[in-house]
Amino acid sequence: MIDCQNLVKIYKTKEIEVVALQGLDLAVEEGELMAIIGNSGSGKSTLLNMLGGLDRPSAGKLIIDNRDMLKFTEKDYIKYKREVVGFIWQNNARNLVPYLTATENIELPMILKGKRDRGRALELLDMVGLSHRKKSKLNQLSGGEQQRVAIAISLANDPRLVLADEPTGSVDSRTASTILDIFRDINRALGVTIIIVTHDMNLSRQVDRVVAIRDGRTSSEFIRRRSILDEMRELEQEEAAQQQEQVEYAVLDPAGRLQIPRDYLDALGVSGKNKMRVELEEGRVVLLPPDAETEQHKEA
């Protein structure tokens, strides 16, 4: 799907020359879900802009979907952005037109292409789990919902490549996990190639592979998802074993009050209650639900 070889990007002004990419190599297979990571200034955003047709390479080789980007005219770039690639910005104000509804925002790329399809727009909203928000505007959506609408917008013209610039940078970890699940579902259902630029290592560990960029070059080998999942499973098994060996302690304050773990209260069915029965039994303090019968009462 993507073949970058010795890719160079130089920004020039009258007084300064900045080399943003200096001989970057990258190959992406069709249908991959991958992440690009790197520190600020590493060149990852420059690369994403060139993959999205927003910037032109200075030198090297860049082939996307059998198209030679270095030979593109302005008309070629316009056609490419309308038909081949979908782009998701980190700033949702760049993704959504504020006075349009979620459905109308998804229809906008279709209108620009000359093929408005309300049914397809509603189908994409359903794909990102926002059918109930079809009439909502930007200020009526949460940050996570805005980003999910942005994903639907990026798919409006059935692109072969979707690029996402820090799609979870402004949401909490739970919402970030939901967004990643949506990317995975789309990748599997539609077979679209997805590249995510991120600094979130938790996100990057859940894709097919990761490429690190440093000083305008790829600086690490690809990390296969299978090996990452194996490591995660081993870590979960270790944590489960440790939990089985752990001894649970309750906090005892100077007044003799105990702080009982919530899981224990839930198991007894006394969550939310303000009283418990306390008994001394064979040198142990026993806590019981307030309506529980003791063994002595049962025997009597």
Buried (B, 14 or more C-beta within 10 A) or exposed (E): BBBBEBBBBEEEEEEEEEBBBBBBBBBBEEBBBBBBBBEEEBBBBBBBBBBBBBBBBBBBBBBBBEBEBBEBEEEBBEBBBBEBBBBBBBEBEEBBEEEBBBBBBBBBBBEBBEEBBEEBBBBBBEBBBBEEBBEBBBEEBEEBBBBBBBBBBBBBBBBBBBBBBBBBBBBEEEBBBBBBEBBBEBBEEBEBBBBBBBBBEEBBBBBBBBBBBBBBBBBEEEBEBEEBEEEEEEEEEEEEEEEEEEEEEEEEEEEEEEEBEEEEBEEBEBEEEEEBBEEEEEEEEEBBBEEBEEEEEEEE
